[in-house]
């Protein structure tokens, strides 16, 4: 959604309140006290009141905006900027675009939205044919660490990331040439490259009936109990390049994407990965991406279904 369309659709705070109210009613308001789904709207208080126990639920309660003093319109404007482009905003740039004086509330807002994206993508597992590889991205390092930096794998400046891509082989019926298409991606920050780490991730994020494709690293030496079929190829070979095509493309794009930021703390790396994958998995949504992020942001986090 463009900024011009945003201003037309949401000219003031009241229009934003009406929009979020409508979305919450559509998703279903559930009382935190008695779990009743029957509520009525108190227009003068701008809250939902439970028909059963009288417990009141504010518009922000249970959503990404809970405990935030920022107006709802600021949140919706931030979602507009974030979803309007495939590229990323730094928190400082988002602060300038929102016209806010303080940096910290914008920084917290952005990371809450990134965490929301991660929660939404955690609701599904990868299936069919899945590529799995690892990447290394740079993180912010302190002065003491910079004095004795290692190089290459294991450097203190790098964070290890597991990259997974759900792909499908396509064959041209006339020429017989094969290619691959990709639907979904997942990325997770990992603490080490041990086989046990890979096994746990694969069990959690990939369907057991999937065909797993990896390189011939010893990390993937024993995955027979995790998936139905495991295919290994040398990463630099023709077979390896083909089987891990989309994992390698995702790694390349991720590194370019993260160049937007001057410093990424290791504690926040997963949030950046979540935003990257969320947009990548919805690369064909276009203008619908704003509305999808709104729905993900207002769904009560305390519900088990997320």
C-alpha positions as CSV (number, residue, x, y, z in Angstrom):
1,X,0.0,0.0,0.0
2,X,1.4,3.4,-1.0
3,X,1.6,6.3,1.5
4,X,-1.0,8.2,-0.6
5,X,-3.4,5.3,-0.3
6,X,-2.7,5.0,3.4
7,X,-3.6,8.6,4.1
8,X,-6.8,8.2,2.2
9,X,-7.7,5.0,4.0
10,X,-6.6,6.1,7.4
11,X,-6.8,9.9,7.6
12,X,-6.9,10.0,11.5
13,X,-6.6,7.9,14.6
14,X,-10.4,7.3,14.7
15,X,-10.3,5.6,11.3
16,X,-7.5,3.4,12.5
17,X,-9.4,2.5,15.7
18,X,-12.5,1.5,13.6
19,X,-10.3,-0.6,11.3
20,X,-8.6,-2.5,14.1
21,X,-11.9,-3.0,15.9
22,X,-13.4,-4.5,12.7
23,X,-10.4,-6.8,12.3
24,X,-10.5,-8.0,15.9
25,X,-14.3,-8.7,15.7
26,X,-13.6,-10.7,12.5
27,X,-10.8,-12.7,14.1
28,X,-12.8,-13.2,17.3
29,X,-12.3,-11.5,20.7
30,X,-11.8,-14.0,23.5
31,X,-12.0,-13.0,27.1
32,X,-8.8,-13.6,29.0
33,X,-10.7,-14.3,32.3
34,X,-13.5,-16.7,31.3
35,X,-12.6,-17.5,27.6
36,X,-16.0,-16.3,26.4
37,X,-16.3,-15.2,22.8
38,X,-19.3,-13.0,23.4
39,X,-18.4,-9.3,23.7
40,X,-20.0,-5.9,23.1
41,X,-18.3,-2.6,22.2
42,X,-18.1,0.3,24.6
43,X,-17.8,3.2,22.2
44,X,-17.1,5.8,24.9
45,X,-14.3,3.7,26.4
46,X,-13.1,2.1,23.1
47,X,-12.9,-1.3,24.7
48,X,-14.6,-4.7,24.3
49,X,-16.6,-5.9,27.4
50,X,-17.3,-9.5,28.0
51,X,-21.0,-10.4,28.1
52,X,-20.3,-13.1,30.7
53,X,-18.0,-11.7,33.3
54,X,-17.7,-8.1,32.4
55,X,-13.9,-8.2,31.8
56,X,-12.8,-5.4,29.5
57,X,-10.4,-5.9,26.6
58,X,-8.7,-3.0,25.0
59,X,-8.0,-2.8,21.2
60,X,-4.3,-3.3,21.9
61,X,-4.6,-6.1,24.5
62,X,-3.2,-9.4,23.3
63,X,-1.8,-7.8,20.1
64,X,1.6,-6.7,19.0
65,X,0.6,-3.2,20.2
66,X,0.0,-4.2,23.8
67,X,1.8,-2.0,26.4
68,X,2.7,0.5,23.6
69,X,1.9,4.2,24.1
70,X,2.3,4.8,20.4
71,X,-1.0,5.6,18.5
72,X,-2.5,2.9,16.5
73,X,-2.1,5.0,13.4
74,X,1.7,5.0,13.9
75,X,1.7,1.2,14.1
76,X,-0.3,1.0,10.9
77,X,1.9,3.5,9.1
78,X,5.0,1.5,10.2
79,X,3.4,-1.7,8.8
80,X,2.8,0.2,5.5
81,X,6.5,1.3,5.2
82,X,7.7,-2.2,6.1
83,X,5.5,-4.0,3.6
84,X,5.6,-1.5,0.8
85,X,9.0,-2.6,-0.4
86,X,11.0,-5.8,-0.6
87,X,14.0,-4.0,0.8
88,X,14.4,-3.3,4.5
89,X,14.3,-0.2,6.6
90,X,16.7,0.5,9.3
91,X,15.0,1.6,12.6
92,X,16.6,5.0,12.2
93,X,15.1,5.4,8.7
94,X,11.8,4.2,10.0
95,X,12.0,6.8,12.8
96,X,12.5,9.5,10.2
97,X,9.7,8.4,8.0
98,X,7.3,8.2,11.0
99,X,8.3,11.6,12.2
100,X,9.0,10.5,15.8
101,X,11.5,12.2,18.1
102,X,12.7,9.2,20.1
103,X,14.5,6.2,18.5
104,X,13.9,3.5,21.2
105,X,10.1,3.2,20.7
106,X,10.6,2.8,17.0
107,X,13.3,0.2,17.6
108,X,11.0,-1.8,19.9
109,X,8.1,-1.5,17.5
110,X,10.1,-2.8,14.6
111,X,11.4,-5.8,16.5
112,X,7.9,-6.6,17.8
113,X,6.7,-6.7,14.2
114,X,9.6,-8.9,13.2
115,X,8.8,-11.3,16.0
116,X,5.2,-11.4,14.8
117,X,6.4,-12.4,11.4
118,X,8.4,-15.2,12.9
119,X,5.5,-16.4,14.9
120,X,3.3,-16.5,11.9
121,X,5.8,-18.5,9.8
122,X,6.4,-20.9,12.7
123,X,2.8,-22.2,12.2
124,X,3.8,-24.4,9.2
125,X,6.5,-27.1,8.4
126,X,8.4,-27.6,5.2
127,X,7.3,-30.6,3.1
128,X,8.0,-32.6,-0.1
129,X,11.6,-31.8,-1.2
130,X,13.6,-29.6,1.2
131,X,17.1,-28.1,0.7
132,X,19.2,-27.6,3.8
133,X,22.4,-25.6,4.1
134,X,24.2,-23.2,6.5
135,X,25.2,-19.6,6.1
136,X,27.4,-17.2,8.1
137,X,26.3,-13.6,8.7
138,X,28.1,-10.8,10.4
139,X,27.1,-9.5,13.8
140,X,28.1,-6.6,16.0
141,X,31.2,-7.3,18.0
142,X,32.6,-5.5,21.1
143,X,36.0,-3.9,21.3
144,X,37.5,-6.8,23.3
145,X,36.3,-9.3,20.7
146,X,37.7,-7.3,17.8
147,X,41.2,-7.4,19.3
148,X,41.5,-11.2,18.9
149,X,39.2,-12.0,15.9
150,X,39.4,-15.4,14.3
151,X,39.0,-15.7,10.6
152,X,36.7,-17.9,8.5
153,X,34.3,-20.5,10.1
154,X,34.1,-19.9,13.8
155,X,34.9,-16.2,13.7
156,X,33.4,-14.1,16.6
157,X,32.1,-11.8,14.0
158,X,29.8,-14.4,12.5
159,X,26.6,-16.0,13.4
160,X,25.7,-19.4,12.0
161,X,22.3,-19.7,10.3
162,X,20.5,-22.8,9.1
163,X,18.8,-22.2,5.8
164,X,15.9,-24.4,4.5
165,X,14.0,-24.1,1.2
166,X,11.0,-26.2,0.1
167,X,11.6,-26.8,-3.6
168,X,10.1,-28.7,-6.5
169,X,11.8,-30.1,-9.6
170,X,10.3,-28.9,-12.9
171,X,11.0,-30.5,-16.3
172,X,10.4,-29.0,-19.7
173,X,8.4,-31.6,-21.7
174,X,9.9,-30.6,-25.0
175,X,13.6,-30.2,-24.1
176,X,13.8,-32.4,-21.1
177,X,15.7,-29.7,-19.2
178,X,15.2,-29.6,-15.5
179,X,14.8,-26.6,-13.2
180,X,13.6,-26.0,-9.7
181,X,10.9,-23.7,-8.2
182,X,10.6,-22.8,-4.6
183,X,7.6,-22.0,-2.3
184,X,8.7,-21.5,1.3
185,X,11.9,-20.7,3.2
186,X,12.9,-21.0,6.9
187,X,16.0,-19.7,8.6
188,X,17.2,-20.3,12.2
189,X,20.1,-18.9,14.1
190,X,22.1,-21.9,15.4
191,X,24.8,-22.0,18.1
192,X,27.0,-24.6,16.4
193,X,27.4,-26.9,13.4
194,X,27.1,-30.1,15.2
195,X,25.0,-32.9,13.8
196,X,22.7,-33.0,16.8
197,X,21.8,-29.3,16.1
198,X,20.8,-30.1,12.5
199,X,18.9,-33.2,13.6
200,X,16.8,-31.2,16.1
201,X,16.0,-28.5,13.6
202,X,15.0,-31.0,10.9
203,X,12.7,-32.8,13.2
204,X,11.1,-29.6,14.3
205,X,10.8,-27.7,11.0
206,X,10.6,-30.4,8.3
207,X,8.0,-33.1,7.7
208,X,9.3,-36.6,8.3
209,X,8.1,-37.7,4.8
210,X,10.2,-35.1,3.0
211,X,13.2,-35.7,0.7
212,X,16.1,-33.8,2.3
213,X,18.9,-32.5,0.1
214,X,22.2,-31.4,1.7
215,X,25.9,-31.3,0.8
216,X,28.3,-34.0,2.1
217,X,29.3,-32.3,5.3
218,X,29.8,-34.6,8.3
219,X,27.0,-32.5,10.0
220,X,24.5,-34.4,7.9
221,X,26.1,-37.9,8.2
222,X,23.3,-39.5,10.1
223,X,19.8,-38.2,9.3
224,X,18.2,-41.5,8.4
225,X,15.7,-41.2,11.4
226,X,14.7,-37.6,10.6
227,X,13.4,-37.9,7.0
228,X,12.3,-40.5,4.6
229,X,15.0,-39.8,2.0
230,X,18.3,-38.0,2.3
231,X,20.2,-37.0,-0.8
232,X,23.8,-35.8,-0.5
233,X,26.0,-34.1,-3.1
234,X,29.3,-32.2,-3.1
235,X,28.3,-28.6,-2.8
236,X,30.4,-27.4,-5.7
237,X,29.4,-30.2,-8.1
238,X,26.7,-29.9,-10.7
239,X,24.4,-32.1,-8.6
240,X,25.1,-30.0,-5.5
241,X,24.5,-26.7,-7.3
242,X,21.2,-28.0,-8.6
243,X,20.0,-29.7,-5.5
244,X,20.8,-26.7,-3.2
245,X,19.9,-24.0,-5.8
246,X,17.3,-22.1,-3.8
247,X,19.1,-22.4,-0.5
248,X,22.2,-20.8,-2.1
249,X,20.1,-18.1,-3.7
250,X,18.4,-17.3,-0.3
251,X,21.8,-17.1,1.4
252,X,23.1,-14.7,-1.2
253,X,20.0,-12.5,-1.0
254,X,20.1,-12.6,2.8
255,X,23.6,-11.2,2.9
256,X,22.7,-8.4,0.6
257,X,19.6,-7.7,2.6
258,X,21.4,-7.4,5.9
259,X,23.8,-4.8,4.4
260,X,21.0,-2.3,5.2
261,X,22.0,-2.4,8.8
262,X,25.2,-1.1,10.3
263,X,25.1,-3.4,13.4
264,X,23.1,-6.5,14.2
265,X,23.4,-7.9,17.7
266,X,23.5,-11.6,18.0
267,X,20.5,-11.5,20.4
268,X,18.3,-9.9,17.6
269,X,19.6,-11.9,14.6
270,X,16.6,-14.2,14.5
271,X,14.2,-11.3,14.2
272,X,16.0,-10.1,11.1
273,X,15.9,-13.6,9.7
274,X,12.2,-13.8,10.4
275,X,11.5,-10.5,8.5
276,X,13.5,-11.7,5.6
277,X,11.7,-15.0,5.3
278,X,8.3,-13.6,6.0
279,X,8.6,-11.2,3.0
280,X,10.3,-13.9,0.8
281,X,7.5,-16.4,1.5
282,X,4.9,-13.8,0.5
283,X,6.8,-12.3,-2.4
284,X,3.7,-12.6,-4.7
285,X,1.3,-11.0,-2.2
286,X,1.8,-7.5,-3.5
287,X,-0.6,-5.0,-1.9
288,X,-2.2,-7.8,0.3
289,X,1.0,-8.0,2.4
290,X,-0.1,-5.1,4.6
291,X,-3.4,-6.6,5.5
292,X,-1.8,-10.0,6.1
293,X,0.7,-8.4,8.5
294,X,-2.2,-6.6,10.3
295,X,-4.0,-9.9,10.8
296,X,-0.9,-11.6,12.1
297,X,-0.3,-8.6,14.5
298,X,-3.7,-8.5,16.1
299,X,-4.2,-12.2,16.7
300,X,-4.0,-12.7,20.4
301,X,-0.5,-14.1,21.3
302,X,-1.7,-15.9,24.4
303,X,-3.9,-18.3,22.5
304,X,-2.2,-21.6,21.9
305,X,-3.0,-21.6,18.2
306,X,-1.1,-18.3,17.7
